[in-house]
Amino acid sequence: MKTTTVLAVSLAAVIAVAVPVLAAQQALFPLRQSAKPPVPEAVAAADVFTREQIGHALVPPTPEAGRTVAAPAAAPKDDGQWLMPAKNYAATRYTTLAEITPANAKNLHEVFSFSLGVNKGQEAAPLVVGSTMYIVSAFPNHVYALDLTKEGAPLKWSYNPKPLPAAAGVACCDVVNRGAAYADGKIVFNTLDGATIALAADSGKEVWRTQLGDINKGESVTMAPLIAGGKVLVGNSGGEFGVHGWLAALDLGSGKLAWKAYHTGPDDIALIGDQFHPFYASDRGKDLGVKTWPSDAWRTGGGTMWGWIAYDPSTQTIFYGTANPGPWNQQQRPGDNKWTAGMFARDVHTGQAKWFYQFSPHDEHDYDAINEQLLLDMPFDGKMREVVLRPERNGYVYVLDRKTGQVLSADPFGPVNSSRGVDLKTGRLIVNPAKETRLGQVVHDICPTASGAKDWNPSSFSPRTGLVYIPHENLCMDWMNLEVNYISGTPYVGAEVKMKPGPGGHRGELTAWDPVRRKPAWTIREDLPVWSGTVATGGDLVFYGTMDGWFKAIDARNGNLVWKQKLPSGIIGQPISYRGPDGHQYVAVLSGVGGWSGAVVSGPLDPRDGTSALGFVNTMTDLPTRTTAGGTLHVFALPH
Amino acid sequence: MSSLFRIEGIAALALALVVAGCDKAADESDRFAPSGPGAPAQRAVALVPAGGELDTTPNPRAEPYYGSAEAVTNGMLIYNQMNCVGCHFNGGGGIGPPLMDDQWIYGGRLDQIYNTIYFGRPNGMPAWGGKLNDEQIWQVAAYVRSMSLPETLARNGTGTPSQHPAPVPRAADENDGWHMPKGTGG
């Protein structure tokens, strides 16, 4: 193993020297396609902390106190449909359907497929409402309705929202869309140029269209809306463009703005008032969204919201996180930079904040806090506790009290050396000074990388196993701060980043995390970052996809691979499983590589520049030799 | 005779109208054309697909920026200060397309790159005309043109290319910027 690595490195060095000379001799125009820079060497295992070193909990595990389940009010009885990307408000992405099992999964076959007509990163989850499937493509955000009652699922209707072409110029990380949501006869989705659109689910006719984002300010929208309490919840993207982050609530019936909460700035626009009771002292005080920034820097400070929202109907509360502060160069914004890189609990009707917890105060490494949160009831300290579980970009699985925002435990699930754990008395992340970023100086081997131990791609939870299936990355990075000017509508980053594989050299993992025992039950290593979601089933299977196009079924209990199928392009979408009109269980996923991790292919970008796509290209130089761009829906079932 | 005369008269009138129309069109477009050193030298006389063969000589106003080390060095500074690097990085691309490769969406000749920067492009490229002066735009264009030069690629190690840009030789644009020189292979 060691010999192979050394050989590969020396060979790579020879190629690196040889290519420019060869190119100069043979052609004046060296081709991008013939450039194959090597994947960088992995960070050493000794350079990151172990779970034992930095994982903490208030009390030792008490698994005997009960079985972990989804918050009951947030996860009603499964009806076989798939009405929102996360399946339910608890965001478990779990179906009780059990026709497909580890024993018969080998017989799975594709029953139909459908081209989305767009070869960009496809991150969306298909929806199934009654006997119709709905899909949103990457920009330009076509919506398709497929009739599942007929052979081959023919197109029922399609809708083209005609977003502004210039929107692509303010999308940091490919022109993705994470899906639609269904409620009250409407399919609601967002366009890259910042419109939220409701369509009549039966006809595809536009019911309302509300423009929320402004691309001229660098705003775009990539998230899937959540519909809860009669509101459509939508946030902006653009944390790399110095935008002012917000979450907005639209009335589901009319599309009119009900409330809008900004994530930096004074309390009145952050919707922070009498109901706000954060658990930790560092989050208490007036106008912290102004005072924790240099003068006026909060106006261009990011704190966007482009990920996931969970909802607890029993308390009418939404839970969601805020993205990174801007610019990436932390030296231009001393302070805690509230309310970025943290989690809010808010009243769904008024938007008023109930609590806030900051995962990464004064974030230095682009650790957006927009990942999925699962609402679980689990045994803790000898009794059942209502919690929010968050596999966070900074590398820890957090378990927070759902009512108060108190951190009950925080344990690393990927490579971490940028911090040394969470101080459970103050709630504060303990920053490792050795990995703090500096102007004009490269800080090497920071783990996790900017895209995190995991990025947006969501986990699932099976109540049958009590495990959370976390699709994630094993990546680290080199980082140098650069001075950057704010120019409206252009990137506001101020950092040069180069990513690299984490310890072990594999770039991705699927971790089955036991939230009660605070450790993995098992882990699957993947050569490429895992950028797809996971779905768990009542048949004890977990489905996920790889960036080179393998769609896989795993035994949920032991992690054994029971089936795989090669798809035409890499997979970064969210798999789902539903009951078809014929009563049988189906599994659906989009192929179509791209996103931040796959931009080198969907761009396409030049792998000779390791800094491109905010440094992700540095560790994805081999992807163009392993897959091509695409955009296709695939649906699988057992023979019947 | 009179009828012939009349026909000639109509033809002459039609010709006059055509000429007037052309003049009007020229006036219109001149209002939006780059001023000063960036003004186009001449218009395309035949319609061709964008990026296809153009029977035009390059804009002579590009001349001072060929072979100039100062142009590419200053261009690099402006490129970084104006956040071009935020979208195109050091030539590999990201939000915007790569600049260090052999593919030119809107033409790879110095004056074509100038036009792309000056006017912007509909898929997200901002228009810098009026925000940068003409010389600055030519310098950024020269730096962008330099990124894919074999000399520049050879001067820079792996990882962060385009840090030591080579001046753009006049010869680089002899084949309209993006075509392979005759007799060479790819």
HADDOCK unambig.tbl for C-alpha pairs under 7 A between the chains (distance, minus, plus):
assign (segid A and resid 16 and name CA) (segid B and resid 158 and name CA) 6.87 0.50 0.50
assign (segid A and resid 20 and name CA) (segid B and resid 153 and name CA) 6.30 0.50 0.50
assign (segid A and resid 20 and name CA) (segid B and resid 154 and name CA) 5.14 0.50 0.50
assign (segid A and resid 21 and name CA) (segid B and resid 154 and name CA) 6.71 0.50 0.50
assign (segid A and resid 24 and name CA) (segid B and resid 150 and name CA) 5.26 0.50 0.50
assign (segid A and resid 26 and name CA) (segid B and resid 185 and name CA) 6.83 0.50 0.50
assign (segid A and resid 27 and name CA) (segid B and resid 184 and name CA) 6.07 0.50 0.50
assign (segid A and resid 27 and name CA) (segid B and resid 185 and name CA) 6.11 0.50 0.50
assign (segid A and resid 27 and name CA) (segid B and resid 186 and name CA) 5.85 0.50 0.50
assign (segid A and resid 28 and name CA) (segid B and resid 150 and name CA) 5.99 0.50 0.50
assign (segid A and resid 29 and name CA) (segid B and resid 102 and name CA) 5.74 0.50 0.50
assign (segid A and resid 29 and name CA) (segid B and resid 150 and name CA) 6.91 0.50 0.50
assign (segid A and resid 29 and name CA) (segid B and resid 180 and name CA) 6.89 0.50 0.50
assign (segid A and resid 30 and name CA) (segid B and resid 102 and name CA) 6.81 0.50 0.50
assign (segid A and resid 30 and name CA) (segid B and resid 186 and name CA) 6.92 0.50 0.50
assign (segid A and resid 31 and name CA) (segid B and resid 101 and name CA) 6.36 0.50 0.50
assign (segid A and resid 31 and name CA) (segid B and resid 102 and name CA) 6.01 0.50 0.50
assign (segid A and resid 31 and name CA) (segid B and resid 186 and name CA) 6.84 0.50 0.50
assign (segid A and resid 32 and name CA) (segid B and resid 101 and name CA) 5.54 0.50 0.50
assign (segid A and resid 165 and name CA) (segid B and resid 122 and name CA) 6.31 0.50 0.50
assign (segid A and resid 165 and name CA) (segid B and resid 123 and name CA) 5.00 0.50 0.50
assign (segid A and resid 165 and name CA) (segid B and resid 124 and name CA) 6.96 0.50 0.50
assign (segid A and resid 166 and name CA) (segid B and resid 122 and name CA) 5.57 0.50 0.50
assign (segid A and resid 166 and name CA) (segid B and resid 123 and name CA) 4.34 0.50 0.50
assign (segid A and resid 166 and name CA) (segid B and resid 124 and name CA) 3.92 0.50 0.50
assign (segid A and resid 167 and name CA) (segid B and resid 124 and name CA) 6.28 0.50 0.50
assign (segid A and resid 168 and name CA) (segid B and resid 123 and name CA) 6.12 0.50 0.50
assign (segid A and resid 168 and name CA) (segid B and resid 124 and name CA) 5.74 0.50 0.50
assign (segid A and resid 169 and name CA) (segid B and resid 95 and name CA) 6.08 0.50 0.50
assign (segid A and resid 169 and name CA) (segid B and resid 96 and name CA) 6.66 0.50 0.50
assign (segid A and resid 169 and name CA) (segid B and resid 123 and name CA) 6.22 0.50 0.50
assign (segid A and resid 169 and name CA) (segid B and resid 124 and name CA) 3.63 0.50 0.50
assign (segid A and resid 169 and name CA) (segid B and resid 125 and name CA) 6.31 0.50 0.50
assign (segid A and resid 170 and name CA) (segid B and resid 124 and name CA) 6.98 0.50 0.50
assign (segid A and resid 171 and name CA) (segid B and resid 95 and name CA) 6.44 0.50 0.50
assign (segid A and resid 172 and name CA) (segid B and resid 95 and name CA) 5.73 0.50 0.50
assign (segid A and resid 173 and name CA) (segid B and resid 95 and name CA) 6.71 0.50 0.50
assign (segid A and resid 174 and name CA) (segid B and resid 95 and name CA) 6.98 0.50 0.50
assign (segid A and resid 485 and name CA) (segid B and resid 81 and name CA) 6.99 0.50 0.50
assign (segid A and resid 490 and name CA) (segid B and resid 83 and name CA) 6.39 0.50 0.50
assign (segid A and resid 491 and name CA) (segid B and resid 83 and name CA) 6.20 0.50 0.50
assign (segid A and resid 491 and name CA) (segid B and resid 86 and name CA) 5.09 0.50 0.50
assign (segid A and resid 491 and name CA) (segid B and resid 87 and name CA) 6.72 0.50 0.50
assign (segid A and resid 493 and name CA) (segid B and resid 86 and name CA) 6.90 0.50 0.50
assign (segid A and resid 605 and name CA) (segid B and resid 92 and name CA) 5.57 0.50 0.50
assign (segid A and resid 605 and name CA) (segid B and resid 93 and name CA) 5.47 0.50 0.50
assign (segid A and resid 605 and name CA) (segid B and resid 94 and name CA) 6.52 0.50 0.50
assign (segid A and resid 605 and name CA) (segid B and resid 97 and name CA) 6.73 0.50 0.50
assign (segid A and resid 605 and name CA) (segid B and resid 98 and name CA) 5.65 0.50 0.50
assign (segid A and resid 606 and name CA) (segid B and resid 92 and name CA) 4.41 0.50 0.50
assign (segid A and resid 606 and name CA) (segid B and resid 93 and name CA) 6.74 0.50 0.50
assign (segid A and resid 606 and name CA) (segid B and resid 98 and name CA) 6.02 0.50 0.50
assign (segid A and resid 606 and name CA) (segid B and resid 101 and name CA) 6.98 0.50 0.50
assign (segid A and resid 607 and name CA) (segid B and resid 92 and name CA) 6.67 0.50 0.50
assign (segid A and resid 608 and name CA) (segid B and resid 92 and name CA) 6.73 0.50 0.50
assign (segid A and resid 608 and name CA) (segid B and resid 158 and name CA) 6.66 0.50 0.50
assign (segid A and resid 608 and name CA) (segid B and resid 159 and name CA) 6.52 0.50 0.50
assign (segid A and resid 609 and name CA) (segid B and resid 90 and name CA) 6.41 0.50 0.50
assign (segid A and resid 609 and name CA) (segid B and resid 91 and name CA) 6.51 0.50 0.50
assign (segid A and resid 609 and name CA) (segid B and resid 92 and name CA) 4.75 0.50 0.50
assign (segid A and resid 609 and name CA) (segid B and resid 159 and name CA) 5.46 0.50 0.50
assign (segid A and resid 609 and name CA) (segid B and resid 160 and name CA) 5.62 0.50 0.50
assign (segid A and resid 609 and name CA) (segid B and resid 161 and name CA) 5.94 0.50 0.50
assign (segid A and resid 610 and name CA) (segid B and resid 159 and name CA) 4.66 0.50 0.50
assign (segid A and resid 610 and name CA) (segid B and resid 160 and name CA) 6.16 0.50 0.50
assign (segid A and resid 611 and name CA) (segid B and resid 89 and name CA) 6.36 0.50 0.50
assign (segid A and resid 611 and name CA) (segid B and resid 90 and name CA) 6.78 0.50 0.50
assign (segid A and resid 611 and name CA) (segid B and resid 159 and name CA) 6.93 0.50 0.50
assign (segid A and resid 611 and name CA) (segid B and resid 160 and name CA) 6.36 0.50 0.50
assign (segid A and resid 612 and name CA) (segid B and resid 89 and name CA) 5.18 0.50 0.50
assign (segid A and resid 612 and name CA) (segid B and resid 90 and name CA) 6.88 0.50 0.50
assign (segid A and resid 612 and name CA) (segid B and resid 92 and name CA) 5.18 0.50 0.50
assign (segid A and resid 612 and name CA) (segid B and resid 93 and name CA) 5.44 0.50 0.50
assign (segid A and resid 612 and name CA) (segid B and resid 94 and name CA) 5.50 0.50 0.50
assign (segid A and resid 613 and name CA) (segid B and resid 93 and name CA) 6.66 0.50 0.50
assign (segid A and resid 613 and name CA) (segid B and resid 94 and name CA) 4.23 0.50 0.50
